[in-house]
């Protein structure tokens, strides 16, 4: 009897425990269903590494830091999987609502940002500090007048530096995408001071002990700021859910645990000898695989963009030469000419951003956006290459084709174009090589190509020399191989012409 009673009691305990777990999971699912995310069941988060200890690249090659750990805990309480996208800081606000669900990157709540996004309840109090070289006597706001200041683009430090520049015309401001780049310029004497948040400033001071020092913002009159999670305008349900999760984190001790793990711990790694730097940049945590993946992504984007460029560029070239056939401008030649003028007359990085934030704002595939943007850009240059190749074919070829009974279109397809493509092949290969190097800007659309990987590893190791030189060597080797192959191709083409 006692055994059966005990067994029944255990069954009841297990039933109650399972019920509680199921109800909790159902509660999470219900809360998640109250609001929509870009990808169902996933909270897509935008951040910007290079801001330790809040954001940096971890040993596994992925974004890590206080903010990343914090938002993952928030996502767990919302019943959502968290996917973190690393991008430039000044692109974060624009990405919220179309590329990302939220953004967290040590982002201070400001009236200007409130016009574009909503903010959660503050989760961290911060104040701006000033990083200076060791032994500097800069200790007041007046000392900054006439100096060369540095700040990360789009940050509140950038806004404070702007105000200082406005107050004194002799003051110069340099903006950077990432703080490690600014710190290296500070050590090299290219800037006199960096305005940034307290905790990252103290982290850099600890890493570069004896070279730079962090001066409290109180001495410069800087006010306390609030960090919060940026969300789309009008996302009340998402805001309520995140605010509740933040409160829960602070009440159950999780927030304090993350603070102790990231804020109060010694952060950052720094190597001294060139061998140590090489090991840290390539061997530690298999970082060589990050370079490999970055190179493969670079090649992938360049290859498919080149295909898009050749197809569209050929069509544009055929449209453009209708002017030669008719002896005057046609609608097709005008359209082609306007397209080529616009594409060649605007910077590629702007075209990429317009494609990412405006034309294809609902696309979550950064690779697709990059291929389309680079392909459309390349098409304008390919069009002129193909057009020159067509015009280089003797006009008698067209007449000969027509005399054999071919139509103009058939003569162009079967006789003129093959010869034009043969003439255009070397410059087309050079266009591909140029395209390969131009892909270095895809970091703006949250893609980790070879260049961005080098920047990420530089931010993680606090040593830019080996990561950047390593990336440069990889680019050089790949492009040298392509150049040699192009030389072989040109020699074969010359031999065929002799025959």
Secondary structure, 3 states (H helix, E strand, C coil): CHHHHHHHHHHHHHHHHHHHHHHHHHHHHHHHHCCCCCECCEEEEEECCCECCCEEECCCCCEECHHHHHHHHHHHHCCCEEEEEECCHHHHHHHECCCECEECCCCECCHHHHCCCEECCCCEEEEEEEEEECCCCCCCHHHHCCCEEEEECCCHHHHHHHHHHHHCCCCEEEEECCHHHHHHHHHHCCCCEEEEEHHHHHHHHHHCCCCEEEECHHHHCCCEEEECCEECCCCHHHHHHHHHHHHHHHHCCHHHHHHHHHHCCCCCCCCCCHHHHHHHHHHHHHCHHHHHHHHHHHHHHHHHHHHHHHHHHHHHHHHHCHHHHHCCCCHHHHHHHHHHHHHHCCCHHHHHHHHHHHHCCCCCCHHHHHHHHHHHHHHHHHHHHHHHHHHHCCHHHHHHHHHCCCCHHHHHHHHHHHHHHHHHHHHHHHHHHHHHHHHHHHHHHCCCCHHHHHHHHHHHHCCHHHHHHHHHHHHHHHHHHHHHHHHHHHHHHHHHHHC
